Amino acid sequence: MQIIFNPKKESWSELLKRPTQSFEDIEETVKGIFKEIQQKGDVAVQKYTSLFDGTCIENILVSQEEINEAISLVSNELKEAIEVAKNNIYNFHTAQKTEKLEVITTNGVSCWQEKRPIQKVGLYIPGGSAPLFSTVLMLALPAQIAGCKEIVLCTPPNKEGKINPAILYTAQLCGVTKIFKVGGIQAIGALTFGTETIPKVYKIFGPGNQFVTVAKQYATQFGVGIDMPAGPSELLVYADESANAAFVASDLLSQAEHGKDSQVILVTTSKDILKKVENEITKQIEELPRKEIAKVAIENSRLFCVTNEKVALELINEYAPEHFIVCSKNEDFFVSGIENAGSIFIGNNTPESAGDYASGTNHTLPTNGYAKTYSGVNLDSFMKAMTFQKITEEGMLNIGKSIEIMAESEGLQAHKNAVSLRLKELIK
């Protein structure tokens, strides 16, 4: 890890860069695959599944028999753990429901807002070396709570053309309506256009590698919504002398093991804690089964030592981390002052892993600085707010003249006429 002491503010932008390829580097690949899927449907999907995943699959739709087999393969211990997580996630997201909001803006004018579910949603679940069945909980449960009619899940198969049993078990547990053995750019393209087998959806959710992230962004050009540009995982920890260095190191490594393009950052005002965390990382990383992946991510990571907490907070807000852990005796300063972060974890006993799995909050979060403008996935992500209004005769008499004046001032005569005709009828 690169250690940086008191960096000048003008260097922050360069020092805080993520280790990702640019949109332009990947866009041409995405465009080519999208075009082929748009023209050839399932044939193109199967071609790229063979090319990228190394397996040929005739039937990409997961059958009920495959789901039943998966249920039998998942241990009771894991089923119980998933149930704990499911209950907490369900409780937290159910609490986000809001009632109809109605306001009488003036006598005779009633305006209200109601939320309705998005009818068709696509969930992308990363597979590869770490099949993320936890992400099924984070996406399918809010979709189910919201009342989405079609919940379509795509996830990459392994070399044998199979899906991890825990993913299939969790998907059926959370109300997913169809599951497809498709990953990567081809999955996003299929959900965008629809194929003979895979339905077109209205909005796509889920994290992924850089190719999936760019594919999701490109999908928006074809009228499909996305949750956010959620790419490679990242974590920033602020720690002072009150922090447990071993805990901090374990948190940093928990994100580093996600992938080689992950990034972790430590910010501190203490040279002593910095050294202790560095030593712990060196020790703990050797014990990880995924240490080769973690080591590459660690090379792209940073240890910052700054002069005071004010500078630390400013640096953190500039970075806008996906995950932000605060281990400080002055935690209230950071909790009240943080403006840009996907999800915040407070205190020595709150590892980021809790949010990844079972505390109840959602782990699908904005990365690459998008926490400055995007929220993480929540219940509202699967819904749309619709406004309604009803105007009585009294209401039209109360606001009609104002509408006429404003419409005429904008040069929109038909707008004015739509009101004038009604007013004439009312004052006969």
C-alpha positions in Angstrom: 0.0 0.0 0.0 1.2 3.5 -0.8 1.7 5.6 2.4 1.1 9.3 1.9 1.7 12.0 4.6 -0.1 15.3 4.6 -0.9 15.4 0.8 -1.4 18.9 -0.6 -5.0 19.5 -1.6 -4.2 20.1 -5.2 -2.9 16.5 -5.4 -6.0 14.9 -3.9 -7.7 14.3 -7.2 -4.8 12.3 -8.6 -4.2 10.4 -5.4 -7.9 9.4 -5.0 -8.3 8.0 -8.5 -9.9 4.6 -8.7 -7.9 1.8 -10.4 -10.5 1.4 -13.2 -10.4 1.6 -17.0 -12.2 4.6 -18.6 -15.6 4.3 -20.1 -14.1 4.8 -23.5 -11.8 1.8 -23.1 -14.8 -0.5 -22.6 -17.6 1.2 -24.5 -16.7 -0.1 -28.0 -16.7 -3.7 -26.7 -20.1 -3.1 -25.1 -21.6 -1.5 -28.2 -20.6 -4.4 -30.4 -22.1 -7.0 -28.1 -25.3 -5.0 -27.6 -25.8 -4.6 -31.4 -25.3 -8.4 -31.9 -27.8 -9.2 -29.1 -30.3 -6.8 -30.5 -30.1 -8.5 -33.9 -29.6 -12.1 -33.0 -31.1 -12.6 -29.5 -30.4 -15.9 -27.8 -27.8 -16.9 -30.5 -25.6 -14.0 -29.5 -26.2 -14.6 -25.8 -25.0 -18.2 -26.2 -22.0 -17.1 -28.3 -20.7 -14.7 -25.7 -21.5 -17.1 -22.8 -19.3 -19.6 -24.5 -16.6 -17.0 -25.2 -16.5 -15.4 -21.8 -17.7 -18.1 -19.4 -16.2 -21.1 -21.3 -19.4 -23.1 -21.4 -22.1 -23.9 -24.0 -25.7 -24.0 -22.6 -28.7 -25.0 -24.7 -31.3 -23.9 -22.2 -30.3 -20.8 -20.3 -33.5 -20.7 -18.3 -33.1 -22.4 -14.9 -35.6 -25.2 -14.5 -37.6 -26.1 -11.4 -35.7 -29.3 -11.2 -32.5 -27.4 -11.0 -33.9 -25.2 -8.2 -35.1 -28.2 -6.3 -31.7 -29.8 -6.5 -30.1 -26.6 -5.3 -32.4 -26.4 -2.3 -31.2 -29.9 -1.3 -27.6 -29.0 -1.7 -27.6 -26.0 0.6 -26.7 -26.9 4.2 -29.2 -26.3 6.9 -26.6 -24.1 8.7 -26.4 -21.8 5.6 -30.2 -21.8 5.2 -30.6 -20.6 8.8 -28.0 -17.9 8.3 -29.8 -16.7 5.1 -33.0 -16.7 7.0 -31.5 -14.4 9.7 -30.2 -12.0 7.0 -33.5 -12.2 5.1 -35.6 -11.2 8.2 -33.3 -8.2 9.0 -33.2 -7.0 5.4 -37.0 -7.5 5.1 -37.7 -5.5 8.3 -35.4 -2.6 7.3 -36.8 -2.3 3.8 -40.5 -2.8 4.8 -40.1 0.1 7.2 -39.3 2.3 4.2 -42.9 2.1 2.9 -44.6 5.5 2.8 -48.3 6.3 2.7 -50.2 8.3 0.2 -49.4 12.0 0.6 -52.3 14.4 -0.1 -52.4 18.2 0.1 -55.1 20.7 -0.5 -52.9 23.4 -2.1 -55.8 25.9 -2.3 -59.5 25.6 -1.9 -60.8 23.2 -4.6 -57.4 22.0 -5.7 -56.3 18.6 -4.4 -52.8 17.2 -5.2 -51.5 13.8 -4.0 -48.6 11.5 -4.5 -48.7 7.7 -4.6 -45.9 5.2 -5.2 -46.3 2.3 -7.6 -44.0 -0.6 -8.3 -41.9 -0.9 -11.4 -43.5 -3.8 -13.2 -40.5 -5.5 -14.7 -37.0 -5.5 -13.1 -33.8 -7.3 -13.9 -31.4 -8.3 -11.2 -27.7 -8.9 -12.1 -25.9 -11.1 -9.6 -22.1 -11.5 -10.0 -20.9 -15.0 -10.1 -17.3 -15.8 -10.9 -14.9 -16.6 -8.1 -17.3 -15.3 -5.4 -21.0 -16.0 -6.2 -22.8 -13.3 -4.3 -26.1 -15.0 -3.1 -26.2 -12.2 -0.5 -26.9 -9.7 -3.4 -30.0 -11.7 -4.3 -31.3 -10.8 -0.8 -30.4 -7.2 -1.3 -32.2 -6.9 -4.6 -35.0 -9.5 -4.7 -36.4 -8.7 -1.3 -37.0 -5.0 -1.9 -38.4 -5.9 -5.4 -40.8 -8.3 -3.7 -41.8 -5.8 -1.0 -42.4 -3.1 -3.6 -44.7 -5.5 -5.5 -42.8 -5.8 -8.8 -44.7 -8.2 -11.1 -41.7 -9.6 -13.0 -38.3 -10.1 -11.1 -35.8 -11.5 -13.6 -32.4 -12.7 -12.4 -29.3 -13.2 -14.5 -26.1 -14.6 -13.2 -23.0 -16.2 -14.9 -22.7 -20.0 -15.0 -19.6 -21.9 -14.0 -17.6 -24.0 -16.5 -20.1 -26.9 -16.1 -23.0 -24.6 -17.0 -24.4 -24.5 -13.5 -25.4 -21.8 -11.0 -24.2 -21.8 -7.4 -26.9 -23.6 -5.3 -27.0 -20.8 -2.7 -27.9 -18.3 -5.5 -30.8 -20.5 -6.7 -32.0 -21.2 -3.2 -32.0 -17.6 -2.2 -33.7 -16.5 -5.5 -36.6 -18.8 -5.0 -36.9 -17.8 -1.3 -37.2 -14.1 -2.3 -39.8 -14.4 -5.1 -37.6 -14.2 -8.2 -39.9 -15.2 -11.2 -37.2 -16.3 -13.7 -33.6 -17.2 -13.4 -31.1 -17.2 -16.3 -27.6 -18.7 -16.7 -26.2 -15.6 -18.3 -23.6 -13.1 -17.1 -21.5 -10.1 -18.1 -22.3 -7.7 -20.9 -24.5 -10.2 -22.7 -26.8 -10.4 -19.6 -27.2 -6.6 -19.5 -27.8 -6.5 -23.3 -30.4 -9.3 -23.1 -32.3 -7.5 -20.3 -32.2 -4.3 -22.3 -33.6 -5.6 -25.6 -35.2 -8.9 -24.6 -34.5 -12.1 -26.5 -36.6 -15.1 -27.5 -36.0 -16.4 -24.0 -35.0 -13.5 -21.7 -37.7 -10.8 -21.2 -37.0 -7.1 -21.6 -37.1 -5.2 -18.3 -37.7 -1.6 -17.4 -34.9 -1.2 -14.9 -31.7 -3.2 -14.2 -30.1 -3.5 -10.8 -27.0 -5.0 -9.4 -23.2 -4.6 -9.1 -20.6 -6.1 -11.4 -17.2 -5.6 -12.9 -16.2 -2.7 -15.1 -17.7 -4.2 -18.2 -21.0 -4.8 -16.5 -21.0 -1.2 -15.1 -20.4 0.3 -18.6 -23.0 -2.0 -20.1 -25.6 -0.8 -17.6 -24.7 2.8 -18.4 -25.0 2.1 -22.1 -28.4 0.4 -21.5 -29.8 3.7 -20.5 -29.5 4.9 -24.1 -32.2 2.4 -25.0 -34.8 3.5 -22.5 -33.8 1.2 -19.7 -33.3 2.5 -16.2 -30.5 1.4 -13.9 -30.1 1.6 -10.1 -26.7 3.3 -10.3 -23.2 2.9 -11.8 -22.2 0.3 -9.2 -18.7 -1.0 -10.1 -15.7 -2.6 -8.3 -16.0 -2.5 -4.5 -14.3 0.1 -2.3 -13.9 0.9 1.4 -12.5 3.9 3.3 -11.7 3.6 7.0 -11.0 6.6 9.3 -9.2 5.4 12.4 -7.6 7.1 15.3 -5.8 5.8 18.5 -9.1 4.4 19.8 -9.3 2.0 16.9 -8.4 -1.7 17.0 -5.7 -2.0 14.3 -6.4 -5.7 13.7 -10.1 -4.9 13.2 -9.2 -2.1 10.8 -6.9 -4.3 8.8 -9.5 -7.1 8.6 -12.1 -4.6 7.3 -9.7 -3.3 4.6 -8.9 -6.8 3.5 -12.5 -7.8 3.4 -13.0 -5.4 0.5 -9.6 -6.1 -1.1 -10.5 -9.8 -1.5 -13.6 -8.9 -3.7 -11.5 -8.3 -6.8 -8.2 -7.1 -8.2 -9.9 -3.8 -9.2 -11.2 -3.2 -5.7 -9.7 -0.3 -3.7 -9.3 0.3 0.0 -8.1 3.4 1.8 -7.1 4.3 5.4 -7.3 7.9 6.6 -5.8 8.7 10.0 -4.2 11.5 12.0 -2.0 9.0 13.9 1.3 7.7 12.5 1.2 5.0 15.2 -2.2 3.5 14.1 -1.0 3.7 10.5 2.0 1.6 11.2 0.0 -0.9 13.3 -2.6 -1.3 10.5 0.1 -1.7 7.9 1.7 -4.5 9.9 -1.6 -6.2 10.5 -2.4 -6.2 6.8 0.9 -7.8 6.0 0.2 -10.5 8.6 -3.4 -11.1 7.9 -3.2 -11.2 4.1 -1.0 -14.3 4.1 -3.8 -16.3 5.8 -6.5 -15.5 3.2 -7.5 -18.1 0.6 -7.9 -15.2 -1.9 -4.6 -13.5 -1.0 -3.4 -13.3 -4.6 -6.5 -11.2 -5.4 -6.2 -9.2 -2.2 -2.6 -8.4 -2.9 -3.3 -6.8 -6.2 -6.1 -4.7 -4.7 -3.8 -3.6 -1.9 -1.2 -2.4 -4.4 -3.9 0.0 -5.7 -4.7 1.2 -2.2 -3.6 4.1 0.0 -2.8 4.9 3.6 -3.2 8.6 4.3 -1.9 10.4 7.4 -3.2 13.9 7.7 -2.8 16.8 10.2 -6.2 16.9 11.8 -9.8 15.6 11.7 -11.1 18.5 9.7 -8.7 17.7 6.9 -9.5 14.0 7.2 -13.3 14.7 6.8 -12.7 16.9 3.8 -10.6 14.3 2.1 -13.2 11.6 2.8 -16.0 13.7 1.4 -13.9 14.3 -1.7 -13.3 10.6 -2.2 -17.1 9.8 -1.6 -16.5 6.1 -0.6 -19.0 3.3 -1.3 -18.4 2.1 2.3 -17.1 4.3 5.1 -16.1 3.0 8.5 -15.5 5.4 11.4 -13.4 4.2 14.4 -12.8 7.4 16.3 -13.3 8.7 19.8 -14.8 11.7 18.1 -17.2 9.7 15.9 -20.0 12.3 16.2 -17.8 14.7 14.2 -17.6 12.3 11.3 -21.1 11.0 11.5 -22.6 14.5 11.4 -20.1 15.8 8.9 -20.1 13.1 6.3 -21.8 14.2 3.1 -20.7 11.8 0.5 -20.8 8.1 1.2 -22.9 5.1 0.3 -23.2 3.4 3.7 -21.6 4.3 7.0 -20.4 1.9 9.7 -19.7 3.3 13.2 -17.4 2.0 15.9 -15.0 -0.8 16.4 -17.8 -3.4 16.6 -19.4 -2.5 13.2 -17.6 -4.3 10.4 -18.5 -3.5 6.8 -19.2 -7.3 6.5 -22.3 -6.7 8.7 -23.9 -4.5 6.0 -22.8 -6.9 3.3 -24.8 -9.7 4.8 -27.1 -9.5 7.7 -27.6 -6.2 9.6 -30.5 -5.1 7.3 -29.1 -2.2 5.2 -28.6 -2.7 1.5 -25.1 -3.5 0.1 -25.8 -2.4 -3.5 -24.1 1.0 -3.3 -22.7 3.8 -5.5 -18.9 3.5 -6.3 -16.3 5.5 -8.1 -17.3 8.7 -6.5 -21.0 8.4 -7.5 -21.9 8.6 -3.8 -21.8 12.4 -4.3 -25.0 12.1 -6.4 -26.5 8.6 -6.0 -28.1 6.7 -3.1 -27.7 3.1 -2.5 -30.5 0.7 -3.4 -33.6 1.0 -1.2 -37.3 0.3 -1.5 -37.9 3.4 -3.5 -35.4 2.2 -6.1 -38.1 -0.4 -7.2 -40.9 2.1 -7.2 -41.9 5.3 -9.0 -43.7 8.2 -7.5 -46.8 9.3 -9.4 -48.6 12.6 -8.8 -52.4 13.1 -9.1 -54.6 16.2 -9.0 -58.3 16.9 -9.0 -59.7 20.4 -9.4 -63.3 21.4 -8.6 -65.2 24.3 -10.0 -64.2 26.4 -7.0 -60.5 25.4 -7.6 -60.6 26.4 -11.2 -62.0 29.8 -10.3 -59.3 30.2 -7.7 -56.2 29.4 -9.9 -57.5 29.8 -13.4 -56.6 33.5 -13.9 -53.0 32.8 -12.7 -52.7 30.0 -15.2 -54.0 32.2 -18.1 -51.5 35.0 -17.3 -48.5 32.6 -17.0 -49.4 30.7 -20.2 -49.9 33.9 -22.2 -46.5 35.2 -20.9 -44.8 32.1 -22.2 -46.5 32.4 -25.6 -48.5 29.2 -25.2 -52.0 30.2 -26.3 -53.4 26.7 -26.3 -52.5 26.3 -22.7 -54.3 29.5 -21.9 -57.4 28.4 -24.0 -57.7 25.1 -22.1 -58.3 27.2 -18.9 -60.2 30.1 -20.5 -62.9 27.8 -22.0 -63.5 26.3 -18.6 -63.7 29.7 -16.9 -66.2 31.0 -19.4 -68.4 27.9 -18.8 -68.2 28.4 -15.0 -69.1 32.1 -15.0 -72.1 31.9 -17.4 
